């Protein structure tokens, strides 16, 4: 199963920071970033392993932003391009959280 076509939207889907035109990062965003760096097949394996390592189960959907923060932290610990994806996604998550608080 691939995250390219999510079956259900996460609870935070549709939420955003209108003043900045920013939407929250999703599982799909993580998966797309991984695919760009390591290829489709490896991205599936990395995502599944990251979710399982974080206690989220493989290919679980509807992750909270806190869940995605845990996955980003896990990915950051990995070497090479996977670690870079983790850092990039963590920056996106934190930027979204900070701007959301500011806009509130």
C-alpha positions as CSV (number, residue, x, y, z in Angstrom):
1,X,0.0,0.0,0.0
2,X,1.3,3.5,-0.8
3,X,0.5,6.8,0.7
4,X,0.3,8.4,-2.7
5,X,-3.5,8.2,-2.5
6,X,-4.7,8.5,1.1
7,X,-7.9,6.7,1.9
8,X,-8.9,9.1,4.6
9,X,-7.9,12.6,5.5
10,X,-6.1,13.1,8.8
11,X,-8.0,14.9,11.5
12,X,-6.1,18.1,10.9
13,X,-6.7,18.1,7.1
14,X,-8.3,21.3,5.9
15,X,-7.0,23.1,9.0
16,X,-4.5,25.8,8.1
17,X,-3.2,29.2,8.7
18,X,-5.1,31.3,6.2
19,X,-3.1,34.4,6.8
20,X,0.0,32.6,5.6
21,X,-1.6,30.2,3.1
22,X,-0.1,27.3,5.1
23,X,-1.6,23.9,5.7
24,X,-0.3,21.4,8.1
25,X,2.2,18.7,6.9
26,X,0.6,15.3,6.4
27,X,1.7,11.7,6.0
28,X,1.6,12.2,2.2
29,X,4.1,15.1,2.5
30,X,6.5,12.9,4.4
31,X,6.1,10.1,1.9
32,X,6.6,12.4,-1.1
33,X,9.8,13.9,0.4
34,X,11.1,10.4,1.1
35,X,10.3,9.3,-2.5
36,X,12.2,12.2,-3.9
37,X,15.3,11.3,-1.9
38,X,15.4,7.5,-1.8
39,X,12.9,6.3,-4.5
40,X,9.4,4.8,-4.3
41,X,10.2,1.3,-3.0
42,X,12.7,2.5,-0.4
43,X,10.3,5.2,0.7
44,X,7.6,2.7,1.4
45,X,10.0,0.6,3.5
46,X,11.4,3.7,5.4
47,X,7.9,5.1,6.1
48,X,6.6,1.7,7.3
49,X,9.7,1.2,9.6
50,X,9.4,4.8,10.9
51,X,5.8,4.4,11.8
52,X,6.3,1.1,13.5
53,X,9.3,2.4,15.4
54,X,7.1,5.2,16.7
55,X,4.4,2.8,17.7
56,X,2.0,4.0,15.0
57,X,1.8,0.8,13.0
58,X,2.7,0.5,9.3
59,X,0.9,2.9,6.9
60,X,-1.4,4.1,9.6
61,X,-3.4,7.2,8.5
62,X,-4.8,10.1,10.3
63,X,-1.7,10.8,12.4
64,X,-1.8,13.8,14.6
65,X,0.8,16.5,14.3
66,X,2.4,15.1,17.5
67,X,2.6,11.7,15.8
68,X,4.3,13.3,12.8
69,X,6.7,15.1,15.1
70,X,7.8,11.7,16.5
71,X,8.2,10.3,13.0
72,X,10.3,13.3,12.0
73,X,12.5,12.9,15.1
74,X,13.0,9.2,14.3
75,X,13.9,10.0,10.7
76,X,16.3,12.7,11.8
77,X,18.3,10.0,13.6
78,X,18.8,8.1,10.4
79,X,21.9,8.7,8.2
80,X,22.1,10.5,4.9
81,X,19.1,11.7,2.9
82,X,16.6,10.1,5.3
83,X,17.9,12.2,8.2
84,X,17.7,15.3,6.0
85,X,14.0,14.5,5.2
86,X,13.4,14.2,8.9
87,X,15.0,17.6,9.6
88,X,13.1,19.2,6.8
89,X,9.7,17.8,7.9
90,X,10.4,18.8,11.5
91,X,11.1,22.4,10.3
92,X,7.8,22.3,8.5
93,X,5.9,21.0,11.5
94,X,7.4,23.6,13.8
95,X,6.9,26.4,11.4
96,X,3.2,25.4,11.0
97,X,2.8,25.2,14.8
98,X,4.5,28.5,15.4
99,X,2.5,30.4,12.7
100,X,-0.7,28.7,13.9
101,X,-0.1,30.1,17.4
102,X,0.7,33.5,16.1
103,X,-2.4,33.6,13.9
104,X,-4.7,32.5,16.8
